[in-house]
Amino acid sequence: MNDGFNEYVDRARVAAEKAGLIWVLPVDSAGAVAKSVRWNLTKILGSVSTVQLYLSQMGPDRAGLRRLNEIRASKGLPLREEVAPLPAWQDLIKAAVIHHVVIRNKKAANAVQIAQSLRLLAAESGDVQPWAIDAMIVQHAYNASLDPATSGKVALNFKMTIENVLDHHRLCATPNLTSHCEPLASPMFIQAQRTVEDLKKRENGHHAHDRLRKQLHDRSSPEKLPERRAFWNLVAIVCTMEPKNFSDHIRFEALKSIIVTGLRVNEAVNLPEDWQRWKEFVDVNGVSASALGGVGKALRLRHFAEKQTQEVGSNGLNLWEAYQEVPRDFEQMLVQGAEHVSRITAPLRERLKSQIETGRIFPEYDPQHLMPAWEAYVRMTGNARFSSEEIPLELLAAYQRTYDLEILRQIRQTQLEGNASLRPVYTYFSRLAASGLIVRDYVGRVFSGSKEWRECFFRVAELEDWIRVNHSTKLSDVSAFELSDRNVLQAHEFLYLMPGRNLIEGRNGGILDIDLYYSVGRLRSADLGTILDGTNEESLFVRYGVKNPEKLKLLTHGSRHLQTTELLKAGVADIAVGKRFNRSGVVPNIVYDHPSLSEDLQSFDPVMQHVSELGFNTQTIYRLIEKKLVVGPIQQQFEKLRREHGDEAAFAFLAAEADGLHITPYGLCTNSFTSEPCPMHLECYKSCCNLLRTSDPFETESLRNLKSRTETVVEGILSVPEERRGRGWRNQLAEAEQVLAGVSSSLDTAPGERVFPHGVDLSLPFSSEGQSILDGGAFR
């Protein structure tokens, strides 16, 4: 074991305890964590996601273990079994998750991917401790993640885990283990590696430079735009067709909002009910601009933006409020759609609000009251049909079209007044006869013998207790979320509420009773992904009769790419486009812009031509230079070449020398260290003019830790009487005070600003003055 491993695990253990988590997680022989103590990573982070992610497994996933054993068998090595890893590996998996979710405040989905990679590596390691693994172990595990049948994401995540966890924190005795994430000498693995490299290029924004557009209509990265036929079929479905069930009413409006706004899918599904913000425009006399020929009122969309640095609060992720201007052509569509959703979900919303306030499942009942069996059936299943009575088809059609509660009550009354048997009620509760659910008569006595289900009842308290134990996955979503202004948003305040596990309409093709059904949740982003995939039987393309639906598929993110491309094509300022989509600047627009070759030729700019040929990181450096945010040898040489030899020579130099953004623990540096490392070993805080602050919370944490340690050193020196201080204390004190001043300046500098604009350039090689006579020039 090395110091780096101990420190990494100990820091995570302390952070876990502060977050109220149990560090020692009991696991079974296969590595499964006991359900009662597993970590809910979604709740730790305070995420708004409806999907709960847990640290529930320490052993490898079965598909990865199978591929791993295929590799080992081909090399004559013994096969690995599905067993729990060594305790040290379990500590490493837990520590990596805590560092990601608790310490760095990153999202839970990525932490699950990190854990999956480490679990696979632990399986290959067998009895080898994590700090003692070698290159062969890493290569075998990496190749087990190279599944030719997938997009390459699993292998890419594995490599990033090795780089960001093991190598970055120096947890292992063998350095640079990332370099051993390479394919074995097999055509299958080599081809899978090409898939991984293609995926990495796409994610890093380099793919646009690899494909030559030969036709005028060819677009850069067209695969990120919505496919034409699929997109227009979706528009036709959600804008012209009648939804077939209650859930589709909600989905249609959510998809319209994505098409119109270009919001990220999670931003769209988590719109608050109170989203409308109207802004009025008046002149200096208070007269509306509409009376003067202008726009008098405009609509803004309140939503919760993702991927904002301000999301991180004291208790994890906050919901960060943002606003988007709505074009006038789309105002009516959004307003009418939201009003429709608010109206039909009103019973669900009221029920969920009462459940949150009371902690009850059936808050309208006293716990000791008796509930008729037919009503219990409707409340528990959501099925509006609880008898065999014939219901007029026009009544059912009218209800499914409007979800009017008055029509629903007529459907209910028709069944209660009829003499038909309660066959659905009998069938449902007969299956639950052995589960401990107690059936009572009208005075509360336990029912014995044969039952007439119109005369059967359940005590409400007993029914609620039974549901909590046996139907826990159907309980309503009663989560509360902290906003960026410290206010709290309850689950019922979201716009797109959905009946929980709506099997009645989905799987069984029945009629949903929105007035009595007890389970209320929120629309999930995964639900929209499913219904936009034509290969799925539940997709909109299949259920609404599109020809050859299996050939149609849309990604919810495609609308964001489409809108960015169209806005930039229309000449909208890139700053305005970036602001519309809550981007940190104009640079991310590049990844979302997909102009055709014809459009590029029409707007040809020699300088932008050179910029487009740079890699994504180098483009970022160029923009920093243009905005005078960085200085140094690269910036000076670039500007000198541009003055003396023109753009072509200058950009050729930048492409060769600006090899990437160098992220240090204390800020950003754009100097090239390809041939030599930084001579000051990244002591940027010693007044280096190349240091640029960013908004990374890890950077601020590093600076604060360094400041705290340096203050301790200064206090330690000054606490000893001067006559008792050792030799060199003045030099030590001066060095510490210099560091303290530099770190304090760094902490006081805003993100995006240079810390020492008039500082020295510490990236230059040391002077030869004072060196050996063999190292210096001739003496004169």
N, C-alpha and C positions, 0 to 999 in steps of 0.2 A: 504494500500500500504506500502511496506517496502523499506528500503534503497537499498537492493540488486536489486529489480525490477527497481527502478528509475535509478540507475547507469547503469544497463544493457541496458535499453532503450535509455538513454541519450547518452551513448557512441556510440550506433548504429546510432542514429540520426545525430550526428556530422560526423561520417564516411560516411553516406549516402550523406550528403550535400557536403562533400569534393569530393565525386565521381560524383557529378553533378546530383544527384537524387532528385526528389520531394518527401518529406516525407509524406505529407498528400495526400493520394490516395483516390479519391472519389469512392464509391462503390454503387451498386444498392441494392434493398431490399433483394436480394438473396446472396449478398456478392461479386458479380463479379466486378472486378476493371475496370474502364473505359479504353478502348483500347488505347486511346491517351496518357495515363500517366503510363500504367503498366510498370514494370521494366523488361528489357531484361537481364536476369541473365547471359546468355551466353556472351553477349557483355561486360558486366561489368567486367567479368573475363578475357576477351581477349582470349576465348577458340577457338580452331581450328575446333570445332565440327560444322557440317552442320545443326544440329538440334538446333533450337532456343528455349530456355526455358524461360518462363515468370512467374512472380508473377502476376497471372491474377485472382485469386480467394481467398477470405477470408472465404467463407462458406465451409461446408463439402462436400466431393464428395458424389454423390447420393447413391452409393453402400454402403459406410460406414454409411451414415445416415439411410439407410434401415435396416442394421444389428443392429445399435444402437437402433432403435425404436422397433425392435423385442425383444431385451433384456428388454427395459423399459416396453413393454406391458406384458411380462411374469412376471414382478414384480408389475404390477398394477400402474405404473407411467405414467404420461401424456407424449404423444409423442412430439418429437422435430420437429420443422418445418425448412424448408430450408430458413433460414434468415441470414442476416449479423450478425456477432458476435459483442459484445460490443467493444467500441473504444480501451479499454485497451488490449483486446485480439488481435485486429488488430495491435496495436503497438508491442505486443510481437511477432506476426508472422513476421512482417517486421524486427524487431530487430534480431530475430534468423537467418533470411536469410542473413542480412547484416553481422552479426558476422561470419557466415560461409564463405560467398563469398568474402566480402571486407576485413574484418579484418584478417581472417585466411587464405585467398587465397585458399580455397578449391573449388572443382568443383561444378558446378551449379546443376547437377542431384541430388546430396545428399541434397542440400538446398531445392529442390522441395519436397523431401521425408520428410524432417523436417517440412516444412510448412504443408504438408498433415496431419501429425500426430497432429500438434497443432490445425489445423482446426477441426479435429474430436473431440479433447479434448474440444475445445471451444463450439462445438455444444452440448455436454453432459453437460457442465457447465451452459448453459442457462444464467441466470442473475447473476451468481456468478463470481466475479472478479478473474483474474488468480492467484493472490497471496493468495486467500482465498479458493482454491479448497481443497477437502479432499480425503481420501483414496477411498471412494465409487465412486466418479466421475472418478478417474483414472482407477479403476478396470472395470467399465462399458465401458469406452472408449477403454481400452485395449482389452476387449473381443469383441468389435465391429470390431477391426482390426484382430481378429483371424478367418480368413475365411478358413474353412476346404478345400475349393476347390483350394487353392493357395499353394505356396511353404512355406509360413510362413514368407516371407520377409517383408511384411507390418507390421506384429506384432512385428517382431524383430526391425524394424526401429522405431516403436512407443516406445518401451521400451528404446532404445538407446537415443531417443529424451528426454524422461523424465529424464534419468540419466545425459545426457551431457548438457542439457539446464536448466531444472528446478532445479534439485538437485545440480548439480555442481556449479551453480551460486547463489544458495540459494535464488531463486526468490519467494518461497512460504513459508507461515507460518508453514505448515506441513512438517517436514523433511522426507528424505528417501522415497519419493513417489515411487521410482523404485520398492521397495519391494512389492508394491500392484499391480504390473503388473503380475497377476496370474489368472488362469482360474476360472470361476464360476463352481459350482458343477453340471456339466452336462457332460455326456459322449462325446457329440460333441465337447465342448470346451476343455476337457481334451485331446482328441485325437489330436485336432488342436495344443495344446500346445506341445505335443510330436513332432509334425512336426517342430515346431519352434526350439525346443531343438536340434533336429537332424541337422537342418540347421545351427544352431550356432556352433555345433561341426565341421561340414564340413568346415565352413568358418574359424574357428580358428585352423584347422589342427589337431583336436583331433580324428577325425573319424577313422584314420588309426589304432588306438589302441583299437577300440571297436569291430573290426571284426576279428575273428580267421580264418586264412587261412588254410583250411583243405587239399587242393590238391596242388601238386607241381606247377601247372600252375596258381594258384590263385594269383592275384595281389592286392596290397594295393590300396584302393580307385580306383577301375577300372572304376567307373562311370565318372571319370574326363578324361579318355583317349577316343579318338575317337572310335566309334563302328566300328568293322572291316569291315563289309559289306558296311556300309555307306561310310567309308573312301575310300575304293578301288573303289567303284562306282564313287565317286567324282573325284578321280584321273583319271579314265578311261574317264569321260566326258570332263574334262578340258584339258586333254593331247591328246586325240585321236579324239574327235568329232568336227565338224564344228559348230561354234556359229550360232544361228538362226537369231540374230538381232544385231544391233550396240551395244546396252547396254551389251549384253552377251559377246561380244569381250572384253570389258573393265573388266567385272566381272571375266571372265576366267583368265585373266592375274593377277588380284588382288588375286584371290584364289591360283594361282600357287605360288605367292610370299609368301603368308601365310604358305603354305605347306612347302616351301623350307627354309624359314627364321625363322619361329616360332614367328614372330612379333605379338604384340597385334594388334587387328583388326583396331583400330584407327591409330596405327603407320603404318600399311600396306596401308590403303586407303588414307593416307595423305603423301605418298611418294612424294618427289619433283621430277620434271622432270630431274633435274640435280642431279641424285643420284649416278652416277658412279664415283668411286675414285680408280684409278689404282696405285698400289705401286710396284716399281721395286726394285729388289734385286741385288746388285753388290758386288764384293769383293773389297779389298783395292786398287786394280789397276783399278777399274771401269769396270771390265769384268762382264757381266751378269752371274748370278748364273746358268741360263739354259745351258750355254756353259760348265759348270763344273759339269753337272749332277744333278743340283738342280732345284728349281723353280725360274724362272726369273721374273715373274710378277704375282701379285695376285689382285683380285678384292675386294673392300670394298664397302659396301652398306651404303650410307648416308641416314639417316632417322631422325625423330623427336621423341625422346624417351619420354614416359609418366612416371608419378609417380616418377619424379626426384625432389629432394629438390631444385635443381638449376633452376627449371622451374619458380619459383616465382620471378617476377621482380617488378620494381617500378609501372608498369601499369597493374599488374595482371599476368596471366600466359604467359610465353614466350615459343616459340618453341625451345626446347633444342636439339641441334644437337648432334647426336651420330653416331657411325660407327660400322658395323658388318662385320666380315670377311666372305666372300662367299666361300664355298668349291668349288674346281675346277670342280667337276662333275656337279654343278648347274650353273656355270657362263654363259654358252651358253644359257640355258633356260631363265634366268633372262634378259640377254642383248637382246636377240631376242624378247622376250615378250615386253620389254620396248620400243624397236625401233618400233614394230608394233603399240603399243598404241600411241606413239608420232606421227607416220605417219597419222593414221586415225583421230586423234583428232586435227591435225594441223589447219583445218578451224575453229573449235570451239575455239582453243587457240588464234588464231589471232583475232577472233571477240571479245572474252572476253578482250583481251589486249586493243583493240581499245575502247571498252565500258568503261573500267577503266580510260583510258587516257582522254577521251572526256566527260564522263558522259552522253553519248547519248545511245539510244537503237539501232539506225541504223546509226552508225557513217560514213558509206560510202556515205550517202546522205546528201545534203544540206537540212536544215529544211523546206525550202520553195518549194523544188522539189516535183513532183508528182510521186507516186509509183503505177504501174499497180496493179489492184485488184488481179490478179492471183498470183503475187509475194508477195503481202501483205498476202494472204492466206497461201502461203508456209512458209513465215517467221514467221507467228503467230502460225501456227499449227505444222510445221515441216513436213507436208505430201508432199512427192515428187510427188504424183498423184494429179493433180489439174484439170484434164479433164477426159472425158469418152473415150479418145483415147486408142486403144489397144497398149500395149507396149510389144515388143518381150520378151518372158519368159527368154530366154537365156541372154538378156541384164539385166533384173532384178536380175537373179541369179548371174551373174558376179559382179554386183554392191554390192550385199549383202555379197559376198565372200571377196571382196577386198576393198570396199568403195573408189574406184578410182574416183576422181573428174571428169576425162574425160568421164567416163561411165555415171556419173550423168548428165553431160551436154548433152550427147546424149539422155538420158531419157527426159530431159526437152525440148530439141529441137524437139523431136518426137511429143510432145503434142502441142507445139506452132505452128508447121507447119501443124498439122492436122486440120480438120474442126469440130471435135466433140465438143459438148457443155461443158462448164465449170460447170458441175453439182455440184461438191463438193464446188466450190467457191460460187455459188448461194445459196446452202443450208446453208452454214456456215454464210454468211453475212445476209441472210434473218432472221436468228435467232437473229441477233444483230441489226436489223432495229430500234428497239425502244430504243436503248442504247445511242443514241446521236452520233454515228459514221457517219461522213459526207462523202457521196459518190460524187465524182466530175467527170467531163468529161476531155478530153485530154488537154483543155486550162485552167482548174481550176474552171470552173463554177459548181455550185451545181447541181447535176443530178436530174432531175424530171421526173416522169412518169416511164414507163417500161424500164428495163435496159438490154443492151447487155453487159455481164460482161467482154468480151474481150476489151471493150471500156471504162471501168470504172477505176477510179483512186482514190487515197487517198493522201491528203497533208501529208507529212512526219511528220511535227511538230504536226499536229492534231492527227495523228495516234499514235505517241509516248505519247502524253498527255493522250489519251484514254487508252492505255495499262497500264500506271502508275496508273490510277484510277481503272480500271476494272480487270486487270490481274496482280495485284501487286505480287501475289504469284509465278508468272512465271518469274519475273525479274531475271536477271543473278546475280550470286554471285560475287560481286565486293569487297569482304572483303580484308583487308590487315592485316598481322600478324607480330608481332615483334619477331625477333630471339634473341637467348641468347647473340649474339654479337652486339645487337642493330641495325643490319640491318633489312630491311623490306622485307617480302615475299608476293608477290601479288597472288591473287587467280589463275591467269592463269599459275603460275609457278609450280602448282601441276601436278603430272603425270596423275592421273586418273580423267580426266574431263568427264562429262556426260551431255547429253542434259536434260534440266530441264523438269520435268513432261512429260516424253516421252510416252504419251498415244497412239501415232500413232502406234508404234511398239508393245507396251505392250498390251493395252486393245483392240485396233482396228486391230492389225495384219497388219499394213500398212508398207510403205517404208519411212524411214527417210531421209530428205534432210539435210545432215550435213553441206552443204555450206551456206544455207540461214537461217536456223532456228536461231532465235535470243536469245533463252533462254539457258544459259550455267551454269552448276553447277558443283559440285564435287560428286564423289561416296560416298555414306553414308554407315556407318557400319551396320545400321539397314537393309539396302537393302540386304547385304550379309547374315544376319541372316535369313531373309525371304526366300531366295532361297535355303537355306540349310535345311529347314524344310519340310519333305515329306508330311505333312498333308496340306500344302498350295498348291493351284493349280498352283501358279507361281513358285514353286520350280524347281530346275534343275532336280531333280529325276523324277518329273512328266513330264516335257516338253521334256526330252530326253529319255523317254521310259524305265526307270528302272522298273523291276518287283516288285510289292508290294511296291511302293514308300512311302505309308503312314507309313510304319514301319521304315523308315530311317530318322534320324535327326542328324545333327552335330552341335557342338558349335565351333565357330571360335577360342576359346581359347584352344581347345583340341590339336591342333598342337604344342602348346607351351609345354604342358605336355608330349606329345609324344617325342619331340626332347630332352627335358631334361632327360627323362628316358633312351633313347637310348644312349645319349652321356655319361651319368654316367655309364651305363652298359658297354660301350666300354672302360672305364678307363680314360676318359678325366678328367682332374683336376677340382674339384668343383669350384675353383676360375675362371678358364677359362669359365666354363659353366655359372656361375653367370655374368661374364663380357659380354658374348655373348648376354644375355637377359637383359642387363642394370639393373641388380639387385644390391641392396646396399651391398650385401655380399654373403656369402655362405649359410647362414641359410635359406633363402627363397627357396633354391633348394630342401629342404626336402619336402615341400608341393607339388612340381612338380615331384617328383621322385616316380614311381610306380613299384618297382621291384616285380617279382614273388617270391613265397616261395622258389623255386629252386634256383633262382639267389641269394637270401639272404643267403641260406645255403652254396652256393659255396664261397661267400665272407664273411663268418662268422667271425666276430671280437668280442670277448667278451665285449670289451669296448663299441663298437657301439651298441651291443645288449642292454646294459644298457641304452645308450643314447636314443635308439628308444623307450624305454618304458616310457620315461619322456614325460610330456606334452610339448606343443610347447613353451610356455614361459620359462619353466624350462630348456629346451634344449638351449634356448638363453642365460640363465644365465650360464649354464655349459660352453658354448663356450666363454663367456666373462671371466670366471675364467681361462680357458685354455690359453687364450691370455694375461693373466695378466692385464686385463683392470679394474678389480674390486677387492677390498679388503674388509675385514670386518669379523665379527663373522662367517657368513655362509661359506665364502671362507676358513677361517682358520680351522674351524671344519671339512669341507669337505676334505681338504688336510691332516689333522691329521688322520681322519678315514681311508683315503686311504692308508696312510703310515703304520698304525698300524693294520688295520683289513681288508684291501683289498677293491676292487672295489664294491663288492656287498653291503657291509655295507655303504660305502660312498655314493653310488647312492641312496640307500634307504633313507638315511638322507636328501639328496638333494631333492628327490621327496616329502618328508614330510614337509620340512622347507622352501624351496624356493618357496613360494606360488605365485610368479608372479613378474613381473617387476613393481616397484613403480615409477610412473611418478610424479615428483613434479614440481611445477612451475619453479624450478631452475635447473633441471637436472634429472638424473636417479639414483635410489637407489635400491639395491637388497636385503636389509635386510628384514627379516620377521617381520611384525608387527601384526601377527595374534592374539596373546594373549594380547599385550600391544601396545599402540600407541608410536610413536617416542617421547622420553622424551624431545627433544628440539623443538617439534612441527614443524619439517621440516625447522629449521633454518640452512639449509645445508651450506649456504654461510659463516658460522662461522668456516671455516677451517675443515669441516668434511671430513675425508679421504674416505668416501663412495660415494662422489658426483662425477658423471660422466656426462660430457656434451654430448648433442645430437644435431642433426641438426634441431630440431623442432623450427619454427619461433616464436611460442607462448612463448617458453621458453626464447628466446632472448629478446622478447618484455617485459616479466615479469622482467627480470634482469635489462633492461634499465629503466623501470618505477621505480623499487626499487632504482636504483642508483640515478635517478633524485630526488626522494623524500628525500633520505638520504642527498644528496648535499644541498637541501633546508634547512634541519634541521641544518647541519653544518654551513651554511651561516647565518642562523638565530641566532645561539648561538654566533658566532664570531662577528656579527654586533652589538651586545650589549656591551657597555664598561664593562670590567671585574668587576668593583666595583658595577655594577648594575645587575649583573647576579644572578639568584636565587640559592638556595642551590642545591647541587648535579650536577651543570653544568659540572664539570670535568668528572663525571661518564657518563653523557649523551653524552658529546663530545667523550669520549673514546669509548663508545658503538657504536656511529654513525660512527666513523672513522674505527672501526673494521669491521662493516658491509660494509662500502664503499670499504675497501681494499679487502674484500672477494668477493664482487660483481664484482669489477674490474678484479680480477683474473679469475673469472668465464667467463666474457666476452672475456678475452684474450686467453682462452683455446679453442683449436680446438675440433670439435665434435669427440666423441669416445675416448677422453683423460680424465684422472682423473684431477680434478681441484687442489686438495690438496694431492698429492701422499704421503707427509710426515706429513699430518695433524693428528688430533685426531679423535677418533671414538665416535661421538656424539650419536650413536644409543644405547650405553650402558646405563643401569639404573644409576640414580644419586647415588653418594656415600652416605653412612649413616653418614658420618662425620659431626658433627655439628647439628644432629637432636636430638629429644627428647631422654631422658634416656630410654624410653619405646621402642624406635625404634632401638637402637644400641645394640651391644654386651655387655658382662660383662665388667665392668671397672677394669683395672689392674693397 
